[in-house]
Amino acid sequence: MYDFARLAGFFAAHGVWSVSDGGPLTPLLGYDEVNGQRGMTRFVAEDIAEGARKGREELETNPAGRLRAVLVLDAYIHLESGKVDALIAEAVEYGPAPKKLVIAVPYRPEPFAVHRPKFLEIEGYPDSETGNLADAFFAGVDAHEQGNAVWSAHLDESI
C-alpha cells in the first residue's frame, strides 16, 4: 500500500550515500517495473538543471509504463534556520488512483551531516496517513545498506 514511500526512502538513502563524499548528486530516477524488477536511471547532462528536467519529464510521463517511480534531485530548501542543501525525493504511484509524495532530506556537505526529512507534499492520502507513509519511507532507508549506514552515522536531528 505504501510501496512508493518505501521506494522514495530507498533512493533517498542512495542519494545520501552518493553525496556523502562531497560531490553533487546526479539526478536519478528509481523505479519498480510491472514485472517486479527495480531499476535506476541517472540523468547525466552538461548542466545538472538539464538532467533534472529530463528526469522530471520521465517521472511525469512514465513512458515505460512503470508501477511507481521516484526522482531524487540535489537542491536547496528554505527552513527557519535559512537556506540549506537538501535531497528532494518526489515519488509517484501510477495507476487509476495516482499518489504523490515529496520529501526533502536536508543535509550539510561539510562536515557531512543528514538532518530529519521534511514532508513537503502528500497527494492521494489523508493527513492521518502521514505516520504510515513516514514508517514506509524509513523502511526504504533501512533497506539500502550503504545509504542507511551513512545516514545513521551522520544523523544530526538539530534541524
SENUZA-319819 format. One record per atom (N, C-alpha, C): residue in one letter; x negated, y, z. Coordinates in steps of 0.1 Angstrom, whole numbers, plus 5000, padded with zeros to 4 digits. Atoms other than C-alpha are relative to their C-alpha. Example, Ala and Ser with C-alpha at 12.3 -4.5 7.8 and 13.67 -1.06 7.14 Angstrom:
REM residues 2
A499149885000/A487749555078/A499150125000/S500949895000/S486349895071/S500850115008/
This chain:
REM residues 159
M499249885000/M500050005000/M499150135000/Y500949884999/Y497150245008/Y498749974992/D501250045007/D494750094983/D499250124994/F500749895006/F494050424966/F499250095011/A500749934989/A493050585000/A498749925004/R501150084998/R490750285006/R498950024989/L500949985012/L489250334971/L499350145002/A500549874998/A488750704980/A498949995011/G501050014989/G486850615012/G498749934995/F501150075005/F484650364994/F499150094991/F500849925009/F483550604967/F499550135007/A500549894993/A483250894991/A498849965008/A501250054993/A480850685011/A498849984990/H501150015011/H478950614978/H499450134998/G500549865002/G478750984973/G499150055011/V500849964989/V477451045008/V498649934999/W501350075002/W474750785002/W499250064989/S500649935011/S473950954969/S499450135003/V500649874997/V473451304983/V499150005012/S500850004988/S471651195015/S498650024997/D501449985003/D468351214997/D499750154995/G500249855003/G468851594990/G500450044986/G499649965013/G469951584954/G501550024999/P498649995002/P473351684940/P500649874995/L499350125004/L475951424932/L500450024985/T499550005014/T476551344895/T501549965001/P498650034999/P480351354891/P500349854997/L499850145002/L481650994894/L501549975001/L498650055000/L484950814888/L499949865004/G499950144995/G485550494908/G501449964997/Y498750055004/Y488450274898/Y500249865002/D499650144999/D490349954902/D500849974987/E499450045012/E491349774870/E501249915003/V498950094999/V494549584864/V499649865003/N500550144998/N492549254864/N499349985013/G500650024987/G491249324899/G498650045001/Q501449965000/Q487849444889/Q499850145004/R500349864996/R486349754904/R498850054992/G501149955008/G484049984884/G499850155004/M500449864998/M482450324883/M499450064988/T500649925012/T481550584856/T499550135006/R500649884996/R479150864862/R500150094987/F499949905011/F479651184840/F498850095000/V501349935001/V476151294832/V500250104988/A499949895010/A476051624813/A498950105002/E501049904999/E473751914807/E500450095012/D499549924989/D475952104832/D500949925009/I499150084991/I477551954863/I501450034998/A498649965002/A480652154856/A500649934988/E499550075012/E480951984822/E500349865004/G499850144995/G480551644839/G501349995008/A498850004992/A483251734864/A501350024991/R498949985009/R485551854836/R500449874993/K499850125006/K485151524818/K500649895009/G499550094990/G485751324850/G501550035003/R498649964997/R488951524858/R500949964988/E499150045012/E490251464822/E500349855001/E499850144999/E489751094826/E500949965011/L499250034988/L491351094861/L501550034996/E498649965003/E494451284848/E500649924989/T499450065012/T494951104815/T500049845001/N500150154998/N493950744826/N500149934987/P499950065014/P493150634790/P499849855001/A500350144999/A492050284802/A501249935007/G498950074993/G495350214820/G499749945013/R500450064987/R493750154854/R501150015011/L499050004989/L495750094886/L499950125009/R500349894992/R494050364906/R498650054997/A501349945002/A491050594905/A499750115010/V500549894991/V489050844925/V498950074993/L501049915005/L487051134912/L499250065012/V500849944990/V484151244935/V499150104994/L500749885005/L482651584930/L499250065011/D500849924990/D479951784948/D500550144998/A499449865001/A481452124956/A499750075013/Y500049924988/Y481952384983/Y501450015005/I498749974995/I484852435006/I499850115011/H500149904990/H485652725029/H500749965013/L499550034987/L486152645066/L499950125009/E500149894990/E486452865097/E498550045002/S501449984998/S482652825100/S499350074988/G500649955013/G482152955064/G500049904989/K500150085013/K481352815030/K499049885003/V500850124997/V479952455033/V500049914988/D500050105010/D478852185009/D501049895004/A499150114998/A481351905005/A500249914988/L499650095011/L482151604985/L501550005000/I498650005001/I485651624972/I500449874993/A499550125005/A487451294966/A501550014997/E498749995005/E490551314945/E500549874995/A499650135004/A492350984944/A501450004995/V498650015006/V495450884924/V500349854999/E499450135003/E497650574923/E500950024989/Y499249995011/Y499050544889/Y501349925001/G498850095000/G502450394881/G501350095000/P498749935001/P506150484882/P500250105012/A499949914988/A505750644917/A498650045003/P501449964998/P502350814914/P499750075014/K500449954987/K500450914946/K498750074998/K501249925001/K497651164951/K499550035014/L500749974988/L495151224979/L498850084997/V501349925002/V492451494980/V499450025014/I500749994988/I489951475008/I498650064998/A501449945001/A486851685014/A499249945011/V501050054990/V483851545032/V498950105001/P501149904998/P481751835044/P498749945004/Y501350054996/Y478051775047/Y499050125000/R501149904999/R474851965054/R498849934993/P501150075007/P472051895029/P498749995008/E501349994994/E469151995052/E500150055014/P500150145000/P468751835077/P501349934997/F498850065005/F471251595063/F501049975012/A498950034990/A474551565083/A501349984992/V498750035006/V478051435074/V501050055011/H499049954991/H481051605090/H501349934998/R498750075001/R484651495096/R500750044987/P499249985012/P486751455065/P501250105002/K498949914999/K489451715058/K501049964989/F498950035009/F492751615042/F500550134994/L499649875007/L493451885016/L501449994994/E498750025008/E496451734997/E500449865001/I499450135000/I498751445000/I501350014992/E498850015008/E501451364974/E500549864999/G499450135000/G503851074975/G500249935013/Y499950064987/Y503751015012/Y500550115009/P499649894990/P505451205041/P498850025009/D501149974991/D503151375066/D499849905011/S500150104989/S503951095091/S499149894996/E500950115004/E501750865070/E498550045000/T501449955000/T498551075073/T499149915008/G500850094992/G497250845101/G499749874993/N500250125007/N497750535080/N499050024988/L500949975011/L496050705050/L498650025005/A501349984994/A493150805072/A499449875004/D500650144997/D492750445085/D499649934988/A500350075013/A492750315049/A498750074994/F501249935005/F490150585039/F498849955007/F501250044993/F487850485067/F499749854999/A500250145004/A488350115059/A499149994987/G500849995012/G486950205025/G498650045002/V501349954996/V484050395040/V499249885006/D500750124993/D483250085062/D499649894990/A500350105010/A483349865031/A498850034991/H501249965008/H480450055014/H498849995010/E501150034990/E477449905033/E499050115001/Q501149904999/Q474750165024/Q500650145004/G499449874998/G477150465024/G500450015015/N499550004986/N478650365058/N498850015009/A501249994991/A475150325073/A499550145000/V500549865001/V474050675061/V501050095008/W498949924994/W477450825072/W499949995015/S500050034985/S477250665107/S498750065006/A501349954994/A473550765112/A499950155000/H500149865002/H474151125102/H501350085004/L498749944997/L477651195116/L499850115010/D500049884991/D478051545131/D501450055000/E498649964999/E481551605143/E500350145005/S499949864995/S480951965152/S500950094990/I499249935010/I482852075120/I501249924997/
